[in-house]
Amino acid sequence: MNAITVLESEPADSMREESRLPQDKRIAGNPRQETWNSYADASGRFFAGIWQSEPGKWRIRYTEEEYCHLLDGVSVITDEQGRALRVHAGDRFVIPRGFEGTWEVVETTRKIYVIYDAGPQRDA
């Protein structure tokens, strides 16, 4: 029998991974990002956890589907056409596969993420 995984809003430090964005993605700042991956299925295509970033702005290109629930902070997600979505603590949203644009952390942002990566995208 498989066990249920609880996504803690304050996960153990032993699960924490720290990173910085590659220079070619950064637009402003050099934010420290932390990830606590709490769950991954056997295929490695479905996973969930907590992510946090300091202020900064960078380019994004989604090859996966992501559900986000912001726990803290303020961010602005802007698509290639310049349409911006300002998100705050408590907001829940989905970023679809194929989305391209920028992510700007205005105030340190912490979110629960649930990601499904279907693999290579095929042209229709």
N, CA and C atoms as an extended XYZ file, in Angstrom:
372
Properties=species:S:1:pos:R:3:atomname:S:1:resname:S:1:resid:I:1 pbc="F F F"
N         0.837       -1.187        0.000 N   MET     1
C         0.000        0.000        0.000 CA  MET     1
C         0.879        1.245        0.000 C   MET     1
N         0.533        2.215       -0.813 N   ASN     2
C         1.282        3.469       -0.871 CA  ASN     2
C         0.838        4.388        0.256 C   ASN     2
N         1.772        5.164        0.782 N   ALA     3
C         1.482        6.089        1.873 CA  ALA     3
C         1.123        7.465        1.317 C   ALA     3
N         0.304        8.185        2.051 N   ILE     4
C        -0.045        9.564        1.706 CA  ILE     4
C         1.114       10.460        2.133 C   ILE     4
N         1.472       11.419        1.293 N   THR     5
C         2.536       12.365        1.603 CA  THR     5
C         1.916       13.694        2.003 C   THR     5
N         2.319       14.215        3.150 N   VAL     6
C         1.840       15.507        3.627 CA  VAL     6
C         2.836       16.573        3.192 C   VAL     6
N         2.340       17.644        2.557 N   LEU     7
C         3.203       18.760        2.157 CA  LEU     7
C         3.202       19.786        3.277 C   LEU     7
N         4.269       19.821        4.023 N   GLU     8
C         4.392       20.748        5.148 CA  GLU     8
C         4.727       22.145        4.647 C   GLU     8
N         4.092       23.171        5.221 N   SER     9
C         4.439       24.542        4.831 CA  SER     9
C         5.778       24.956        5.444 C   SER     9
N         6.250       24.222        6.434 N   GLU    10
C         7.570       24.430        7.038 CA  GLU    10
C         8.318       23.094        6.996 C   GLU    10
N         8.805       22.682        5.816 N   PRO    11
C         9.461       21.374        5.698 CA  PRO    11
C        10.811       21.339        6.407 C   PRO    11
N        11.310       20.136        6.634 N   ALA    12
C        12.584       19.927        7.319 CA  ALA    12
C        13.746       20.497        6.505 C   ALA    12
N        14.716       21.101        7.189 N   ASP    13
C        15.893       21.647        6.506 CA  ASP    13
C        16.682       20.578        5.772 C   ASP    13
N        16.586       19.341        6.210 N   SER    14
C        17.328       18.257        5.560 CA  SER    14
C        16.856       18.037        4.120 C   SER    14
N        15.658       18.526        3.786 N   MET    15
C        15.107       18.377        2.434 CA  MET    15
C        15.451       19.569        1.541 C   MET    15
N        16.039       20.602        2.099 N   ARG    16
C        16.247       21.873        1.386 CA  ARG    16
C        17.378       21.778        0.370 C   ARG    16
N        17.093       22.308       -0.840 N   GLU    17
C        18.114       22.481       -1.875 CA  GLU    17
C        18.167       23.958       -2.223 C   GLU    17
N        19.352       24.519       -2.256 N   GLU    18
C        19.533       25.932       -2.578 CA  GLU    18
C        20.147       26.064       -3.961 C   GLU    18
N        19.702       27.096       -4.708 N   SER    19
C        20.245       27.292       -6.054 CA  SER    19
C        20.205       28.768       -6.437 C   SER    19
N        20.892       29.075       -7.512 N   ARG    20
C        20.847       30.381       -8.165 CA  ARG    20
C        20.521       30.132       -9.630 C   ARG    20
N        19.879       31.089      -10.262 N   LEU    21
C        19.523       30.963      -11.670 CA  LEU    21
C        20.748       31.123      -12.562 C   LEU    21
N        20.761       30.431      -13.702 N   PRO    22
C        21.849       30.658      -14.659 CA  PRO    22
C        21.810       32.113      -15.137 C   PRO    22
N        22.959       32.671      -15.394 N   GLN    23
C        23.066       34.079      -15.784 CA  GLN    23
C        22.248       34.395      -17.032 C   GLN    23
N        22.143       33.468      -17.986 N   ASP    24
C        21.419       33.750      -19.225 CA  ASP    24
C        19.905       33.861      -19.020 C   ASP    24
N        19.375       33.411      -17.882 N   LYS    25
C        17.942       33.549      -17.588 CA  LYS    25
C        17.639       34.808      -16.784 C   LYS    25
N        18.620       35.304      -16.034 N   ARG    26
C        18.406       36.438      -15.136 CA  ARG    26
C        18.233       37.735      -15.898 C   ARG    26
N        17.260       38.522      -15.444 N   ILE    27
C        17.040       39.865      -15.984 CA  ILE    27
C        17.436       40.904      -14.945 C   ILE    27
N        17.072       40.644      -13.682 N   ALA    28
C        17.414       41.562      -12.586 CA  ALA    28
C        17.718       40.750      -11.340 C   ALA    28
N        18.764       41.146      -10.632 N   GLY    29
C        19.130       40.480       -9.393 CA  GLY    29
C        19.778       39.124       -9.627 C   GLY    29
N        20.103       38.491       -8.518 N   ASN    30
C        20.661       37.143       -8.516 CA  ASN    30
C        20.044       36.409       -7.325 C   ASN    30
N        18.725       36.170       -7.389 N   PRO    31
C        18.020       35.660       -6.219 CA  PRO    31
C        18.436       34.253       -5.805 C   PRO    31
N        18.539       34.091       -4.492 N   ARG    32
C        18.745       32.752       -3.920 CA  ARG    32
C        17.389       32.065       -3.923 C   ARG    32
N        17.355       30.842       -4.424 N   GLN    33
C        16.113       30.079       -4.456 CA  GLN    33
C        16.305       28.808       -3.641 C   GLN    33
N        15.242       28.427       -2.942 N   GLU    34
C        15.276       27.220       -2.131 CA  GLU    34
C        14.101       26.330       -2.523 C   GLU    34
N        14.347       25.040       -2.565 N   THR    35
C        13.320       24.067       -2.910 CA  THR    35
C        13.342       22.943       -1.888 C   THR    35
N        12.152       22.552       -1.461 N   TRP    36
C        11.964       21.397       -0.598 CA  TRP    36
C        11.039       20.449       -1.363 C   TRP    36
N        11.600       19.507       -2.115 N   ASN    37
C        10.779       18.583       -2.888 CA  ASN    37
C        10.288       17.487       -1.943 C   ASN    37
N         8.978       17.481       -1.695 N   SER    38
C         8.388       16.560       -0.720 CA  SER    38
C         7.916       15.259       -1.331 C   SER    38
N         7.638       15.271       -2.635 N   TYR    39
C         7.081       14.074       -3.262 CA  TYR    39
C         7.501       13.999       -4.722 C   TYR    39
N         7.821       12.800       -5.156 N   ALA    40
C         8.038       12.519       -6.582 CA  ALA    40
C         7.545       11.104       -6.841 C   ALA    40
N         6.803       10.922       -7.922 N   ASP    41
C         6.330        9.576       -8.239 CA  ASP    41
C         7.475        8.774       -8.860 C   ASP    41
N         7.225        7.493       -9.074 N   ALA    42
C         8.263        6.598       -9.593 CA  ALA    42
C         8.752        6.997      -10.981 C   ALA    42
N         7.885        7.639      -11.774 N   SER    43
C         8.268        8.029      -13.135 CA  SER    43
C         9.127        9.299      -13.149 C   SER    43
N         9.090       10.059      -12.049 N   GLY    44
C         9.809       11.328      -11.997 CA  GLY    44
C         9.132       12.433      -12.779 C   GLY    44
N         7.885       12.216      -13.199 N   ARG    45
C         7.149       13.213      -13.986 CA  ARG    45
C         6.147       13.999      -13.153 C   ARG    45
N         5.837       13.530      -11.961 N   PHE    46
C         4.878       14.204      -11.094 CA  PHE    46
C         5.553       14.440       -9.752 C   PHE    46
N         5.609       15.702       -9.324 N   PHE    47
C         6.255       15.993       -8.053 CA  PHE    47
C         5.653       17.233       -7.408 C   PHE    47
N         5.920       17.382       -6.115 N   ALA    48
C         5.319       18.468       -5.343 CA  ALA    48
C         6.230       18.850       -4.189 C   ALA    48
N         6.079       20.092       -3.754 N   GLY    49
C         6.875       20.564       -2.628 CA  GLY    49
C         6.693       22.051       -2.405 C   GLY    49
N         7.721       22.648       -1.804 N   ILE    50
C         7.733       24.077       -1.483 CA  ILE    50
C         8.909       24.717       -2.219 C   ILE    50
N         8.685       25.917       -2.738 N   TRP    51
C         9.731       26.697       -3.411 CA  TRP    51
C         9.706       28.095       -2.826 C   TRP    51
N        10.877       28.700       -2.694 N   GLN    52
C        10.989       30.072       -2.191 CA  GLN    52
C        12.089       30.792       -2.955 C   GLN    52
N        11.856       32.087       -3.231 N   SER    53
C        12.859       32.883       -3.928 CA  SER    53
C        12.934       34.284       -3.352 C   SER    53
N        14.148       34.806       -3.347 N   GLU    54
C        14.373       36.215       -3.011 CA  GLU    54
C        13.972       37.061       -4.216 C   GLU    54
N        13.845       38.382       -4.037 N   PRO    55
C        13.494       39.255       -5.160 CA  PRO    55
C        14.477       39.160       -6.323 C   PRO    55
N        13.922       39.269       -7.517 N   GLY    56
C        14.684       39.209       -8.754 CA  GLY    56
C        13.717       38.983       -9.898 C   GLY    56
N        14.244       38.963      -11.123 N   LYS    57
C        13.403       38.757      -12.299 CA  LYS    57
C        14.174       37.903      -13.287 C   LYS    57
N        13.466       36.937      -13.926 N   TRP    58
C        14.115       36.028      -14.859 CA  TRP    58
C        13.130       35.541      -15.908 C   TRP    58
N        13.696       34.992      -16.985 N   ARG    59
C        12.902       34.427      -18.081 CA  ARG    59
C        12.419       33.035      -17.690 C   ARG    59
N        11.163       32.703      -18.091 N   ILE    60
C        10.632       31.368      -17.835 CA  ILE    60
C        10.091       30.772      -19.123 C   ILE    60
N        10.211       29.465      -19.228 N   ARG    61
C         9.662       28.702      -20.354 CA  ARG    61
C         9.226       27.359      -19.776 C   ARG    61
N         7.929       27.154      -19.706 N   TYR    62
C         7.383       25.963      -19.048 CA  TYR    62
C         7.241       24.793      -20.017 C   TYR    62
N         7.888       23.690      -19.693 N   THR    63
C         7.728       22.442      -20.439 CA  THR    63
C         6.826       21.493      -19.661 C   THR    63
N         6.331       21.950      -18.518 N   GLU    64
C         5.494       21.177      -17.627 CA  GLU    64
C         4.239       21.967      -17.260 C   GLU    64
N         3.297       21.306      -16.600 N   GLU    65
C         2.107       21.960      -16.041 CA  GLU    65
C         2.405       22.188      -14.562 C   GLU    65
N         2.089       23.376      -14.031 N   GLU    66
C         2.360       23.637      -12.619 CA  GLU    66
C         1.189       24.325      -11.942 C   GLU    66
N         0.728       23.720      -10.844 N   TYR    67
C        -0.245       24.343       -9.948 CA  TYR    67
C         0.554       25.006       -8.838 C   TYR    67
N         0.222       26.264       -8.517 N   CYS    68
C         0.909       27.012       -7.473 CA  CYS    68
C        -0.096       27.535       -6.453 C   CYS    68
N         0.295       27.505       -5.193 N   HIS    69
C        -0.475       28.127       -4.117 CA  HIS    69
C         0.531       28.972       -3.342 C   HIS    69
N         0.429       30.300       -3.464 N   LEU    70
C         1.371       31.177       -2.791 CA  LEU    70
C         1.096       31.228       -1.292 C   LEU    70
N         2.139       30.995       -0.513 N   LEU    71
C         2.046       31.033        0.942 CA  LEU    71
C         2.455       32.397        1.477 C   LEU    71
N         3.446       33.015        0.839 N   ASP    72
C         3.978       34.320        1.265 CA  ASP    72
C         4.472       35.078        0.045 C   ASP    72
N         4.477       36.407        0.166 N   GLY    73
C         5.132       37.235       -0.826 CA  GLY    73
C         4.259       37.750       -1.944 C   GLY    73
N         4.938       38.430       -2.876 N   VAL    74
C         4.300       39.021       -4.056 CA  VAL    74
C         5.205       38.759       -5.255 C   VAL    74
N         4.609       38.290       -6.349 N   SER    75
C         5.332       38.076       -7.601 CA  SER    75
C         4.491       38.587       -8.764 C   SER    75
N         5.159       38.864       -9.882 N   VAL    76
C         4.475       39.266      -11.107 CA  VAL    76
C         4.933       38.308      -12.207 C   VAL    76
N         3.962       37.637      -12.828 N   ILE    77
C         4.239       36.707      -13.919 CA  ILE    77
C         3.710       37.355      -15.196 C   ILE    77
N         4.578       37.536      -16.175 N   THR    78
C         4.224       38.254      -17.397 CA  THR    78
C         4.449       37.342      -18.599 C   THR    78
N         3.439       37.302      -19.494 N   ASP    79
C         3.589       36.462      -20.690 CA  ASP    79
C         4.331       37.229      -21.786 C   ASP    79
N         4.596       36.569      -22.898 N   GLU    80
C         5.356       37.175      -24.003 CA  GLU    80
C         4.665       38.383      -24.622 C   GLU    80
N         3.340       38.471      -24.483 N   GLN    81
C         2.593       39.605      -25.029 CA  GLN    81
C         2.553       40.789      -24.066 C   GLN    81
N         3.165       40.634      -22.887 N   GLY    82
C         3.218       41.725      -21.920 CA  GLY    82
C         2.066       41.742      -20.925 C   GLY    82
N         1.188       40.738      -20.957 N   ARG    83
C         0.094       40.663      -19.979 CA  ARG    83
C         0.661       40.165      -18.665 C   ARG    83
N         0.455       40.959      -17.603 N   ALA    84
C         1.036       40.649      -16.298 CA  ALA    84
C        -0.038       40.200      -15.317 C   ALA    84
N         0.315       39.229      -14.492 N   LEU    85
C        -0.535       38.758      -13.407 CA  LEU    85
C         0.236       38.956      -12.114 C   LEU    85
N        -0.294       39.809      -11.237 N   ARG    86
C         0.330       40.046       -9.923 CA  ARG    86
C        -0.307       39.076       -8.938 C   ARG    86
N         0.506       38.248       -8.295 N   VAL    87
C         0.001       37.240       -7.372 CA  VAL    87
C         0.532       37.508       -5.963 C   VAL    87
N        -0.340       37.224       -4.991 N   HIS    88
C        -0.043       37.483       -3.578 CA  HIS    88
C        -0.268       36.217       -2.761 C   HIS    88
N         0.186       36.244       -1.511 N   ALA    89
C        -0.062       35.139       -0.589 CA  ALA    89
C        -1.550       34.807       -0.593 C   ALA    89
N        -1.854       33.526       -0.709 N   GLY    90
C        -3.236       33.062       -0.740 CA  GLY    90
C        -3.739       32.773       -2.138 C   GLY    90
N        -3.103       33.336       -3.160 N   ASP    91
C        -3.534       33.094       -4.544 CA  ASP    91
C        -3.140       31.683       -4.983 C   ASP    91
N        -4.009       31.109       -5.831 N   ARG    92
C        -3.783       29.795       -6.418 CA  ARG    92
C        -3.965       29.927       -7.923 C   ARG    92
N        -3.061       29.317       -8.693 N   PHE    93
C        -3.130       29.444      -10.146 CA  PHE    93
C        -2.376       28.300      -10.801 C   PHE    93
N        -2.600       28.138      -12.109 N   VAL    94
C        -1.924       27.117      -12.897 CA  VAL    94
C        -1.150       27.799      -14.014 C   VAL    94
N         0.084       27.385      -14.192 N   ILE    95
C         0.890       27.841      -15.322 CA  ILE    95
C         0.920       26.674      -16.310 C   ILE    95
N         0.400       26.890      -17.526 N   PRO    96
C         0.302       25.789      -18.483 CA  PRO    96
C         1.622       25.489      -19.190 C   PRO    96
N         1.721       24.277      -19.638 N   ARG    97
C         2.840       23.846      -20.470 CA  ARG    97
C         2.899       24.747      -21.709 C   ARG    97
N         4.096       25.194      -22.067 N   GLY    98
C         4.262       26.059      -23.228 CA  GLY    98
C         4.287       27.540      -22.888 C   GLY    98
N         3.963       27.907      -21.629 N   PHE    99
C         3.964       29.317      -21.231 CA  PHE    99
C         5.391       29.855      -21.266 C   PHE    99
N         5.545       31.050      -21.867 N   GLU   100
C         6.842       31.724      -21.890 CA  GLU   100
C         6.647       33.158      -21.463 C   GLU   100
N         7.622       33.682      -20.751 N   GLY   101
C         7.544       35.059      -20.288 CA  GLY   101
C         8.591       35.316      -19.221 C   GLY   101
N         8.177       36.048      -18.170 N   THR   102
C         9.087       36.362      -17.069 CA  THR   102
C         8.376       36.126      -15.737 C   THR   102
N         9.186       35.863      -14.732 N   TRP   103
C         8.719       35.768      -13.343 CA  TRP   103
C         9.535       36.797      -12.573 C   TRP   103
N         8.837       37.700      -11.895 N   GLU   104
C         9.507       38.695      -11.053 CA  GLU   104
C         9.027       38.528       -9.624 C   GLU   104
N         9.955       38.275       -8.721 N   VAL   105
C         9.643       38.235       -7.298 CA  VAL   105
C         9.841       39.643       -6.769 C   VAL   105
N         8.740       40.270       -6.358 N   VAL   106
C         8.760       41.634       -5.826 CA  VAL   106
C         9.083       41.601       -4.334 C   VAL   106
N         8.428       40.692       -3.602 N   GLU   107
C         8.705       40.432       -2.185 CA  GLU   107
C         8.969       38.942       -2.077 C   GLU   107
N         9.952       38.554       -1.274 N   THR   108
C        10.299       37.140       -1.156 CA  THR   108
C         9.035       36.292       -1.204 C   THR   108
N         9.024       35.334       -2.130 N   THR   109
C         7.840       34.524       -2.414 CA  THR   109
C         8.090       33.073       -2.041 C   THR   109
N         7.079       32.483       -1.418 N   ARG   110
C         7.106       31.068       -1.027 CA  ARG   110
C         5.822       30.438       -1.538 C   ARG   110
N         5.941       29.299       -2.210 N   LYS   111
C         4.753       28.660       -2.782 CA  LYS   111
C         4.810       27.152       -2.606 C   LYS   111
N         3.619       26.549       -2.594 N   ILE   112
C         3.482       25.116       -2.763 CA  ILE   112
C         3.360       24.896       -4.265 C   ILE   112
N         4.098       23.947       -4.793 N   TYR   113
C         3.998       23.627       -6.217 CA  TYR   113
C         3.619       22.164       -6.391 C   TYR   113
N         2.851       21.907       -7.433 N   VAL   114
C         2.527       20.551       -7.869 CA  VAL   114
C         2.761       20.563       -9.373 C   VAL   114
N         3.676       19.733       -9.840 N   ILE   115
C         4.107       19.757      -11.232 CA  ILE   115
C         3.889       18.403      -11.897 C   ILE   115
N         3.374       18.457      -13.125 N   TYR   116
C         3.304       17.270      -13.974 CA  TYR   116
C         4.048       17.589      -15.263 C   TYR   116
N         5.022       16.756      -15.570 N   ASP   117
C         5.819       16.917      -16.782 CA  ASP   117
C         5.530       15.733      -17.694 C   ASP   117
N         4.801       15.975      -18.772 N   ALA   118
C         4.382       14.908      -19.687 CA  ALA   118
C         5.509       14.457      -20.604 C   ALA   118
N         6.627       15.139      -20.597 N   GLY   119
C         7.723       14.783      -21.495 CA  GLY   119
C         7.750       15.717      -22.687 C   GLY   119
N         8.489       15.356      -23.723 N   PRO   120
C         8.634       16.237      -24.893 CA  PRO   120
C         7.284       16.629      -25.488 C   PRO   120
N         7.171       17.915      -25.820 N   GLN   121
C         5.936       18.418      -26.426 CA  GLN   121
C         5.970       18.153      -27.921 C   GLN   121
N         4.866       17.644      -28.448 N   ARG   122
C         4.780       17.365      -29.885 CA  ARG   122
C         3.979       18.469      -30.571 C   ARG   122
N         4.394       18.826      -31.766 N   ASP   123
C         3.637       19.812      -32.558 CA  ASP   123
C         2.364       19.143      -33.079 C   ASP   123
N         1.271       19.884      -33.069 N   ALA   124
C        -0.009       19.326      -33.530 CA  ALA   124
C        -0.111       19.369      -35.029 C   ALA   124
